[in-house]
Amino acid sequence: QLKLVESGGGLVQPGGSLRLSCAASGFTFGYYAIGWFRQAPGKEREGVSCISNSGGNSHYADSVKGRFTISRDNAKNTVYLQMNSLKPEDTAVYYCAASFVGLAYDNSLPPLGVLDNFGDWGQGTQVTVSS
């Protein structure tokens, strides 16, 4: 299985920015779409963004559209989530996860709402947005 390690979380004021990283190892990184998810206290885990295996396609939850940007560098086995204009409601533990797509569905995107499509998960990184 793929090993995923998140980093880059922390405390930031409303309106500020953070850049999260997800470093992967263990398998062929280019065969996997990568998603970002978050879970706040008392809430279910929700999908934030996903990027296709080759980086050509991406999608976002409505709550973060226009503020967050996902990208990947397959040479470094790393996916990034740039978060701008952060709001208190963005406070959560953020997780990255991998979904196998292989080559038959090259550059396709798994639906963010179906967590079972993502078989490998990182340990999470805390993001707190507060003044």
N, C-alpha and C positions, 0 to 999 in steps of 0.2 A: 504494500500500500504506500501511497504518497505521504510524505511527512510535510506538514505545513506549519510555519512559525510566523505569527503576526508580531509587528512592532510598530512604534510610532504614536501610540496613544498617550494621553495626558490631560492636563487641565488647561482649558482655554476660555477666554471671555466670549460672550455672544458677539457675533460678527467676525470672529477670528477664523484662523485656518489651521488645519493639521493635515499631514500626509502620512497615511498608513502604508506599511509594506507587508507583503506576504511572501516569504521565501520558501520554496519547495525543493524537495529532494526525493530520490528513491525510484522514480519511474520516468517515463518519457513525458516531460512536461508539455510538449507540443501536442499531445493527444488529449489534453484536458481543458475544458472550459473552467474558469475560475469565478466563483461568486463571493460577494461580501454580504454578510448578514449581521444583524444586531439584535440584542435582547436587553430591554430595560427592565428594572425591577417591577414585578407584577404584570408583565406583559409577555406575550408569546414571541418567540424568535421570528423575525421578519426579514425578507429579502431586501437588500439595498441596491445592489448592482451586480451585473454579470458581464464577463467578457469572453468571447469565443477563443478557441484554441490558438488561432493564428493572429488574434487581435483585431480582425477586420470588422467585427460586429460587437455591439454592446447594448444593454438596456438598463433602465433605472426605475426605481420606485417613484411614484408621483411626488412623494414627500421630499425627495432629494433632487429631483430633476432641475437642471440649471445651476445647481450649487456644487454637486459632486461630479468628479470625473475619474473613470477607471481606465487603467492602461496596463500594458505588460511588456516585459523585456524577456523573451524566451532564451536569449543567450545567457542571461543571469538567473533564469528560473525564478523570476520575481514578478508579482503583480502589485500595483499601487492603487490607492484610493486617495485622490486629492479632494479634501473637504474644505469648501469655502463658505463664507456667510453662515457660520454655524449658529444653531439655535439651541436653547436649553432642552428642547424635546429631542435633540440628537444624542443626548446623553444615554450611553448604553455600553455594554461589552460588545465589541465588534469582532466577528469571526470571518475567516476566509475558508472556503471549501472547494473541493475539486469534483468535477463531473466528467467521466470518461466519454469521449465522443469519437475517438479513433480518426480514421480518414474518410469513411463513407459519408459522414456528416460534417465534413470539414467546414469550419467557420460558422457552424450552427450554434444556437443558443438554447440551453435548457430553460424551462420556465422557472422564474425565481420563487414562485409560490409552492413548488413541489420539492420539499427538502430531501425526499428520498432519492432524488436524482444526484445528490451530492454525497458521495460515499466516504470521503476523507475530509476531516475537519482539523483546524488548528485549535490552539488552547484559548485564544481570545486576547484582546487588548482593550483596556478600559479607556473610554473617551468621556470626559466630563466637561460640559459647557455651562459655566456659571460665572456670575459677576461677584 
